[in-house]
Amino acid sequence: MFAEIFPETLPKQVIFPHEVPKAVPMEAHFRRVWNLYRAHTLKKAFDKAVTDGKISSSDRDTAIHFLFDKQGRINFTPFILGSLDLRPDLIGDKNLETTRNVFAALELEFDVCINTAEPFECQVLAQFDGHFKLTEADMRANLPQISGHLLNQNETTQQLAA
């Protein structure tokens, strides 16, 4: 009855309990590795877009430079704030526009709600994980590619096991 009167209150997509993805642990060491996995996944998506001819290598490099810090971690905050026009210094910025175009080529759009207490970055990361269907099992399978060399892989595996 309520749903018939107020259909906008229903979720757009119903997820049954058995379809809910496994929650990602919040333990600090795991989160660090998970963020490396996100960065690895995004860079692989950029590389695939270049090989498929969807974007140029210079656009990929610009997006990587705009989104990643010197340690190789993703930082979506400037992109989000620039996209919402909350950073006046980024209005008309070529790097922001190029990054938007790269995301459009990847068919990756972020729906950020300003009417919630959830931080913008958390909203985007949740959508990012869902878009790429990131799972803990896939992360563990990709550890050799993520970690770079055997010593880091062993340390990473030990941190995850702890």
BAFI-3210 file (N, C-alpha, C; in Angstrom, 3 decimals, decimal comma, padded with zeros to 6 digits):
// residues 162
n [1|2|3|4|5|6|7|8|9|10|11|12|13|14|15|16|17|18|19|20|21|22|23|24|25|26|27|28|29|30|31|32|33|34|35|36|37|38|39|40|41|42|43|44|45|46|47|48|49|50|51|52|53|54|55|56|57|58|59|60|61|62|63|64|65|66|67|68|69|70|71|72|73|74|75|76|77|78|79|80|81|82|83|84|85|86|87|88|89|90|91|92|93|94|95|96|97|98|99|100|101|102|103|104|105|106|107|108|109|110|111|112|113|114|115|116|117|118|119|120|121|122|123|124|125|126|127|128|129|130|131|132|133|134|135|136|137|138|139|140|141|142|143|144|145|146|147|148|149|150|151|152|153|154|155|156|157|158|159|160|161|162]
n.u [000,827|001,846|004,010|002,728|001,638|003,827|006,075|008,653|010,107|011,008|013,831|015,896|016,984|016,516|018,211|018,707|019,147|021,005|022,462|023,979|027,116|030,132|031,234|033,898|036,736|037,562|040,019|043,180|045,639|044,650|042,993|044,893|046,118|043,859|043,340|045,595|044,948|042,672|043,889|045,559|043,626|042,303|044,374|044,855|042,409|042,591|044,803|043,715|041,719|043,302|044,570|042,312|041,653|039,992|040,810|043,589|047,124|048,289|046,097|045,502|047,822|047,572|045,213|046,047|048,071|046,509|044,783|046,302|048,557|052,023|052,881|051,437|048,800|045,236|043,428|040,461|039,288|040,001|039,002|036,265|035,414|036,054|034,372|031,899|031,959|032,964|035,472|036,869|039,302|039,652|037,835|037,311|039,750|042,161|043,204|041,297|039,095|040,076|040,328|037,645|036,744|038,152|037,001|034,414|034,868|035,464|033,007|032,299|030,657|030,152|027,844|027,321|026,075|025,123|023,589|023,953|025,551|027,661|030,998|032,235|034,314|034,048|031,572|032,169|034,207|032,801|031,049|032,933|034,113|031,880|031,374|033,630|033,416|034,907|036,469|037,442|038,598|039,486|041,337|043,251|044,091|045,351|047,549|050,365|050,767|050,073|051,766|054,375|057,121|058,664|059,325|057,678|055,263|055,270|055,312|052,888|051,084|051,500|050,559|047,883|047,126|047,327]
n.v [-001,183|001,325|001,467|001,720|004,242|005,915|005,436|006,306|005,908|003,354|001,191|001,495|-000,749|-003,958|-005,969|-009,221|-011,092|-013,248|-012,346|-010,237|-008,758|-009,982|-008,377|-006,033|-006,340|-004,108|-003,803|-002,287|-002,969|-004,647|-002,844|-001,130|-002,791|-003,343|-000,824|-000,586|-002,581|-001,460|000,711|-000,679|-002,007|000,164|001,278|-000,874|-000,867|001,608|001,067|-000,963|000,479|002,156|000,305|-000,628|001,560|003,540|005,686|007,989|007,466|009,658|010,884|008,918|009,069|011,683|011,467|009,590|011,054|013,085|011,746|010,094|009,955|010,624|008,261|006,375|006,021|006,175|009,181|010,443|012,785|015,518|015,253|014,743|017,042|018,984|018,203|018,710|021,403|022,548|023,279|026,055|026,583|024,512|024,769|024,609|023,391|021,660|019,131|018,006|017,929|016,168|013,861|013,420|012,809|010,452|008,776|008,759|007,376|004,919|004,283|004,940|006,392|008,550|008,865|011,243|012,162|015,088|015,450|013,883|012,411|010,838|010,769|012,219|010,836|008,215|007,501|007,461|005,517|003,213|002,965|002,629|000,164|-001,458|-001,088|-002,224|-004,692|-005,654|-008,046|-009,789|-012,271|-012,055|-010,025|-011,296|-013,228|-011,630|-010,658|-011,152|-009,518|-007,038|-006,497|-006,330|-007,261|-010,256|-010,032|-007,929|-009,178|-011,351|-009,976|-008,628|-010,781|-011,869|-009,765|-009,765|-012,238|-011,903]
n.w [000,000|000,934|-000,791|-003,218|-003,067|-002,601|-004,645|-005,122|-002,840|-002,769|-003,267|-006,204|-007,317|-006,303|-004,007|-003,213|-000,142|-000,473|-002,583|-001,789|-001,748|-000,200|002,718|002,858|004,858|007,596|008,710|009,229|007,820|005,848|004,476|003,360|001,461|-000,055|-001,144|-002,762|-004,544|-005,726|-007,056|-008,813|-010,342|-011,559|-013,093|-014,819|-016,179|-017,464|-019,145|-020,746|-022,034|-023,572|-025,294|-026,600|-028,033|-027,067|-025,528|-025,554|-025,020|-023,834|-022,630|-020,743|-019,167|-018,194|-016,671|-014,756|-013,522|-012,440|-010,680|-008,962|-006,167|-005,232|-004,077|-005,365|-004,693|-005,006|-005,226|-005,130|-004,362|-005,338|-007,956|-007,510|-006,065|-007,949|-010,038|-008,925|-008,828|-006,506|-006,020|-006,877|-008,148|-009,905|-011,912|-015,281|-015,617|-017,480|-016,930|-015,226|-016,970|-018,915|-017,363|-016,737|-019,324|-019,774|-017,846|-018,884|-021,252|-020,161|-019,309|-016,728|-014,272|-011,552|-009,004|-006,887|-003,801|-002,237|-000,064|002,187|005,062|004,514|003,465|000,383|-000,913|000,110|-000,944|-003,682|-003,790|-003,031|-005,198|-007,191|-006,471|-006,866|-009,619|-010,862|-009,807|-007,576|-005,524|-002,538|-003,009|-005,688|-005,312|-003,704|-005,536|-007,390|-006,061|-006,655|-008,936|-007,951|-005,789|-006,762|-006,208|-004,828|-002,066|-001,124|-001,673|000,104|002,568|002,333|002,187|004,720|006,311|005,607|006,581|009,274]
ca.u [000,000|002,741|004,820|001,898|001,429|005,128|007,004|010,029|010,793|011,559|015,139|015,824|017,320|016,395|019,245|018,290|020,208|022,047|023,202|024,769|028,523|030,787|031,780|035,354|037,171|037,990|041,321|044,043|046,567|043,843|042,540|046,016|046,250|042,659|043,534|046,550|044,178|041,870|044,786|045,973|042,461|042,060|045,446|044,587|041,281|043,141|045,630|042,819|041,067|044,288|044,745|041,058|041,513|038,967|041,511|044,991|048,058|048,504|044,939|045,706|048,864|047,011|044,275|046,843|048,736|045,497|044,116|047,206|049,605|053,382|053,033|050,618|047,458|044,174|042,789|039,354|038,721|040,037|038,106|034,882|035,158|036,079|033,171|030,756|032,271|033,232|036,852|036,913|040,567|039,616|036,850|037,989|041,064|042,292|043,437|039,995|038,287|040,633|039,967|036,211|036,625|038,654|035,952|033,304|035,276|035,368|031,606|032,353|030,084|029,958|026,681|027,668|024,968|025,602|022,614|024,197|026,725|028,744|031,964|032,228|035,290|033,467|030,528|032,801|034,910|031,803|030,601|034,082|034,193|030,753|031,528|034,653|033,100|036,095|036,236|038,638|039,207|040,231|042,489|044,256|044,619|046,182|048,624|051,681|050,828|049,921|052,867|055,573|058,196|058,363|059,408|056,432|054,160|055,303|054,888|051,459|050,365|051,576|049,679|046,495|046,865|047,278]
ca.v [000,000|002,476|001,482|002,185|005,678|006,585|004,507|006,837|005,481|002,015|001,194|001,331|-002,128|-004,781|-006,986|-010,253|-011,362|-014,147|-011,638|-009,169|-009,121|-010,103|-007,102|-005,930|-006,067|-002,741|-003,859|-001,283|-003,550|-005,116|-001,677|-000,632|-003,682|-003,148|000,409|-000,913|-003,356|-000,491|001,451|-001,639|-002,232|001,360|001,387|-001,903|-000,392|002,655|000,424|-001,658|001,511|002,622|-000,734|-000,709|002,786|004,427|006,890|008,044|007,230|010,928|011,052|008,001|009,622|012,860|010,996|008,980|012,152|013,842|010,932|009,356|010,716|010,153|006,895|005,501|005,834|006,931|010,240|010,931|014,020|016,663|014,978|014,900|018,453|019,715|017,849|019,362|022,840|022,979|023,795|027,051|026,542|023,445|025,059|024,790|022,742|020,685|017,803|017,533|017,605|014,954|012,753|013,179|012,137|009,085|008,038|008,575|006,301|003,678|004,189|005,003|007,639|008,543|009,607|011,721|012,846|016,097|015,520|012,790|012,607|009,990|011,576|012,031|009,799|006,909|007,234|007,132|004,236|002,141|002,821|002,104|-001,271|-002,116|-001,041|-003,183|-005,964|-006,037|-008,999|-010,168|-013,427|-011,547|-009,285|-012,279|-013,862|-010,646|-010,156|-011,082|-008,366|-005,812|-006,249|-005,908|-008,245|-011,342|-009,585|-007,217|-010,128|-012,097|-009,077|-008,377|-012,001|-011,987|-008,757|-010,210|-013,415|-011,473]
ca.w [000,000|001,024|-002,009|-004,326|-002,908|-002,688|-005,298|-005,101|-001,613|-002,981|-003,912|-007,648|-007,624|-005,104|-003,876|-002,281|000,839|-000,976|-003,618|-001,188|-001,763|001,099|003,198|002,877|006,233|007,875|009,368|008,582|006,843|004,723|003,724|002,558|000,312|-000,860|-001,902|-003,823|-005,519|-006,483|-007,949|-009,844|-011,198|-012,362|-014,089|-015,833|-016,989|-018,325|-020,167|-021,677|-022,840|-024,550|-026,318|-027,359|-028,811|-026,497|-025,061|-025,962|-023,914|-023,130|-021,752|-019,623|-018,306|-017,533|-015,644|-013,683|-012,798|-011,710|-009,659|-008,088|-005,496|-005,540|-003,586|-006,199|-004,117|-005,662|-004,460|-005,938|-003,811|-006,265|-009,075|-007,049|-005,761|-009,214|-010,799|-008,279|-008,816|-005,141|-006,016|-007,959|-008,873|-010,905|-012,948|-016,561|-015,598|-018,569|-016,357|-014,758|-018,146|-019,510|-016,484|-016,984|-020,618|-019,602|-017,135|-019,818|-022,159|-019,383|-018,887|-015,270|-013,771|-010,109|-008,545|-005,552|-003,136|-001,293|001,032|003,117|005,907|004,013|002,702|-001,064|-001,279|000,446|-001,932|-004,959|-003,672|-003,037|-006,580|-007,929|-006,168|-007,510|-011,078|-011,271|-009,139|-006,813|-004,445|-001,788|-003,682|-006,844|-004,807|-003,286|-006,743|-008,095|-005,202|-007,307|-009,832|-007,174|-004,859|-007,462|-006,083|-003,897|-000,680|-000,819|-001,695|001,362|003,630|002,142|002,572|006,174|006,878|005,409|007,425|010,688]
c.u [000,884|003,545|004,013|001,704|002,722|006,149|008,453|010,793|011,401|012,945|014,996|016,100|017,292|017,495|018,785|019,442|021,329|022,889|024,094|026,240|029,105|031,406|033,304|035,781|037,699|039,349|042,324|044,964|045,804|043,411|043,657|046,174|045,048|042,787|044,565|045,854|043,290|042,731|045,223|044,837|042,209|043,129|045,271|043,444|041,735|043,941|044,772|042,110|042,021|044,442|043,489|040,813|040,460|039,566|042,939|045,889|048,343|047,322|045,051|046,712|048,367|046,069|045,025|047,514|047,740|044,936|045,047|048,219|050,962|053,644|052,179|049,242|046,453|043,634|041,710|038,853|038,838|039,094|036,652|034,555|035,158|034,837|031,919|030,908|032,449|034,683|036,982|038,205|040,583|038,578|037,615|039,365|041,121|042,489|042,130|039,124|038,773|040,261|038,486|036,008|037,103|037,604|034,747|033,627|035,215|033,934|031,496|031,860|029,841|028,772|026,934|026,505|025,526|024,698|022,762|025,443|027,904|029,704|031,933|033,120|034,725|032,375|031,135|033,503|033,944|031,291|031,698|034,193|033,074|030,889|032,512|034,462|034,316|035,702|037,555|039,353|040,026|041,465|043,608|044,881|045,569|047,337|049,991|051,826|050,801|051,192|054,165|056,715|057,916|058,389|058,130|055,251|054,113|054,848|053,384|050,636|050,371|050,647|048,225|046,149|046,712|045,916]
c.v [001,263|002,613|001,966|003,697|006,452|005,657|004,998|006,424|004,098|002,114|000,924|-000,109|-002,921|-005,840|-007,968|-010,602|-012,264|-013,503|-010,532|-009,586|-009,157|-008,760|-007,151|-005,589|-004,635|-002,676|-003,023|-001,871|-004,047|-003,936|-001,097|-001,472|-003,516|-001,884|000,218|-001,692|-002,440|000,247|000,564|-001,855|-001,037|001,512|000,340|-001,483|000,710|002,032|-000,298|-000,657|002,055|001,588|-000,894|000,540|003,742|005,745|006,852|007,797|008,521|011,237|010,150|008,583|010,848|012,452|010,369|010,063|012,934|013,057|010,290|010,287|010,089|008,726|005,898|005,214|006,703|007,982|010,857|012,300|015,217|016,478|015,230|016,375|019,312|019,447|018,500|020,881|023,379|023,428|024,767|027,017|025,461|023,679|025,382|024,150|021,648|019,271|017,187|017,114|016,333|013,735|012,423|012,409|010,687|008,238|007,798|007,443|004,938|003,379|004,121|006,376|007,502|009,430|010,000|012,528|013,838|016,201|014,373|013,089|011,769|010,835|011,230|010,870|008,403|006,532|006,767|005,779|003,060|001,900|002,234|000,598|-002,038|-002,168|-002,106|-004,563|-006,517|-006,975|-009,321|-011,327|-012,988|-010,779|-010,247|-012,973|-012,930|-010,120|-010,134|-009,878|-007,059|-005,479|-005,876|-006,883|-009,165|-010,891|-008,855|-008,169|-010,916|-011,227|-008,819|-009,582|-012,177|-010,976|-009,168|-011,373|-013,029|-011,034]
c.w [000,000|-000,259|-003,210|-004,273|-003,133|-003,344|-005,278|-003,852|-001,749|-003,602|-005,407|-008,054|-006,327|-005,127|-002,815|-001,347|000,325|-002,079|-003,065|-001,192|-000,353|001,482|003,207|004,293|006,394|008,574|008,549|007,522|005,614|003,861|002,855|001,295|-000,616|-001,709|-003,014|-004,934|-006,358|-007,503|-009,118|-010,842|-012,107|-013,440|-015,190|-016,748|-017,945|-019,468|-021,207|-022,584|-023,902|-025,659|-027,168|-028,206|-028,291|-026,015|-025,583|-024,753|-023,152|-022,207|-020,535|-018,639|-017,541|-016,404|-014,468|-012,859|-011,943|-010,528|-008,630|-007,429|-005,809|-005,077|-004,379|-005,634|-004,856|-004,698|-005,344|-005,499|-004,756|-007,454|-008,680|-006,829|-007,017|-010,043|-010,227|-008,223|-007,404|-004,961|-007,174|-008,770|-009,956|-012,005|-014,239|-016,623|-016,658|-018,044|-015,851|-015,934|-018,822|-018,682|-016,625|-018,280|-020,541|-018,892|-018,044|-020,799|-021,461|-018,953|-017,366|-014,833|-012,281|-009,763|-007,093|-004,991|-002,109|-000,073|002,014|003,930|005,434|003,178|001,211|-001,483|-001,009|-000,547|-003,250|-004,884|-003,660|-004,459|-007,460|-007,731|-006,848|-009,023|-011,565|-010,629|-008,383|-005,676|-003,765|-002,477|-004,895|-006,404|-004,424|-004,496|-007,494|-007,253|-005,888|-008,232|-009,063|-006,412|-005,546|-007,381|-004,908|-002,443|-000,278|-000,778|-000,392|002,528|003,548|002,583|004,068|006,840|006,753|006,320|008,894|011,106]
res [m|f|a|e|i|f|p|e|t|l|p|k|q|v|i|f|p|h|e|v|p|k|a|v|p|m|e|a|h|f|r|r|v|w|n|l|y|r|a|h|t|l|k|k|a|f|d|k|a|v|t|d|g|k|i|s|s|s|d|r|d|t|a|i|h|f|l|f|d|k|q|g|r|i|n|f|t|p|f|i|l|g|s|l|d|l|r|p|d|l|i|g|d|k|n|l|e|t|t|r|n|v|f|a|a|l|e|l|e|f|d|v|c|i|n|t|a|e|p|f|e|c|q|v|l|a|q|f|d|g|h|f|k|l|t|e|a|d|m|r|a|n|l|p|q|i|s|g|h|l|l|n|q|n|e|t|t|q|q|l|a|a]
***
